[in-house]
Amino acid sequence: MKSVFFLLMAFLLFQPALGLEIVDIYSDPRSCDVTAEGTGKGYLLSVDLFTFGKLLQSRTLALDHPGTGVLRWDATYDH
């Protein structure tokens, strides 16, 4: 039983790190672009639009692969 545990530990320790890293983000009042690099899927990113400390909108962006994801802000909010 001990040998199975140690083999599992060694397997987990030598696996490359998996995941996505946000390398760039840009937003204006109409849209938001998020660029991610790495491997992995099934990640969700919560993005909030603020002005003068007031939360205007929240969106969730699915990051299923490396690349650039785009979301649109609802332009009907009061300035």
N, C-alpha and C positions, 0 to 999 in steps of 0.2 A: 504494500500500500504506500509506503514511504517513497519508493522509486517513482510511482505514478505522480505523486504530488510534486516532487522535484523536477520531473520532466515537464510537467505543466507549468511550473514556475519559470523554468528556463525558456520554454516556448513563448510565454508572455513577455519575458524580459527582452528577448531579442527580436521581437516584432517591430517593424518600422512604425513610427508614429503616424496615425491616420487622422484625418480631419481636414477641415477647410479653414483657411486663414483669410480674414478680410484684409485686403491690401490697398483698397481705395474706396472712398465713398464720396459722393457729390450729391447735393440736393439744392433745389431752388423751389419757389412756391408752387411749381406745377408737377415736378417729378423728382425721383431719387434713383441714382445708379449705385449699385454695390458690386464691386469686383472681388471675387474670391479665387484663391489658388489652393491647390492641394488635392487630396483625395477624400472620398467619403460622400455619403448622401443621407438624406433624411433630416438635415438641419433646418431649423426655422429661426429666422432673425426678426426680432421685433424692432420696428423703426418708428420713431416719434417725431412729429413736426411741432416745434415750439416757437413762440414769439413773445418776447419780453417776459419770459418765465411762465407763460400760459400755454398749456398743452392744447394744440389745435386738432390734431389727428394722430391716430396710431394705425399702423399697417403691419402685417406679417408677410415676410418674403421667404418662400421656400428656396433653400440653397441645396439643390440635389446634385450639383456637379460644379467643377471650376468654371469660371467665366463671369459674365456681367449680368446681373439681374436688374430689372427696371420695375419701379412701381410708380403709379400716378397718384398725386394728391388731389383731393376734391377741392376745386377752386371756389366753392361757394361760401367758405368761411368769411366772417367779418374781419377786416384788417384792424 
